[in-house]
């Protein structure tokens, strides 16, 4: 199998020194594992966890282990943060010119392009997403390093001279500076892309970073660390510590030397991180890109129902529905509801599930058995609340997926007859599951789309540009598309409303969040001042 063939590229062999640790759905490492092993990235070299802990990284398509990885704890996080803090204070990265950092980040981009094929295969093996998807997605990852490096070098650190009310004898100078050590926590659905989105801007701004990648999919983040050093990022500036949320994650966000936290993941975890920082009295900048329950509004004036069906299917089922902006709520205007639904059901029922390494595969598995069970439980609950299965609704049999007995596959699912209080409409189902609802007027469609506590992604399908703009201005979504989906660019802000998080990734917005301002006011007059001797002296 192609899956087996590619697994041999994942690293060096582990020795018997590794100890086993419990870690949720991750299997602990046997004392004599012969799998390729990956240590923590600590101060510029591979290192084992202080307590020797390690876990297996699983291939979701087969259920078999492909590698082992050291599992960091609070002690490892402390060492990493201390190393990153020392590097920041020494100025080996933070005090060099933005143009010098830009040149290094461009070299990072070049190295990423050179290793695109290997990185895409590694991502597919550890997440189960289709290789075709990763080849397309990772081909653009270098752009984040180029954009943020260029922006920082050309505009990001430009100073300002704000006009004061009295410019005759005072000059005010404002400039931007890096924050310090940034704690980054990334999810398993886009391991390298999301890590790169955060790492690129953090480094362009002159910060040091401690990255905690997910235990489910840590391999490409560790590879990225090696490429960063090879490109010229000094040792200690970048630390990568895989570990559990309660262990490594909590220690990272609470650490007194961490100056900023940036998290992508579920809303419940994002709230817990904020609570965790507050519990130890820490006040620090916090960006959180959280859950989504994205609506797509399909109007009856679409140029082609078939085009809309194709676009919505991509929006909903690429990555097996495991992205924060995947369409979950399909809202269709009454005039085309029947035709659209019939076409969509037929298309989805024909999608190919199987080996994600093969080019003909449309959908790979979910990330884990835990996630598969969670999705099935949510679908079951939706059915209990009155929803009807139009297609899917279960794990596939061998006739549809030859890896069904081993991997964590779930059939792409469409649910109808979904009320506004049904869990399929209210909650994000992080898998290949969507609901279909009907609306009559434009206002009703907008109201349905905004009936959610989330507000990350959303889409509109229409041939009327006036309607597209009019509706978009009324949607409570941070990222929107018209007649397309999943388009992303390092220059375009990314973030949401409500329970979808706080802060923004990408663009100048992200750079400003990874820096802060300093203001200096200089008095230029030679006239003496004496506040306590002159009752008419100036105060401010």
PyMOL commands that set and color helices and strands:
alter all, ss='L'
color gray80, all
select helices_A, chain A and resi 2-9+74-90+98-114+116-127+131-138+142-156+191-204+219-231+245-254+267-279+305-321+334-349+369-384+423-426+442-450+465-472+507-513
alter helices_A, ss='H'
color red, helices_A
select strands_A, chain A and resi 12-13+19-20+36-38+40-42+45-47+53-59+64-70+170-178+181-185+208-212+238-240+258-264+285-289+294-298+327-333+388-391+413-416+433-439+454-455+457-461+479-482+497-498+501-502+515-523
alter strands_A, ss='S'
color yellow, strands_A
deselect
rebuild
show_as cartoon
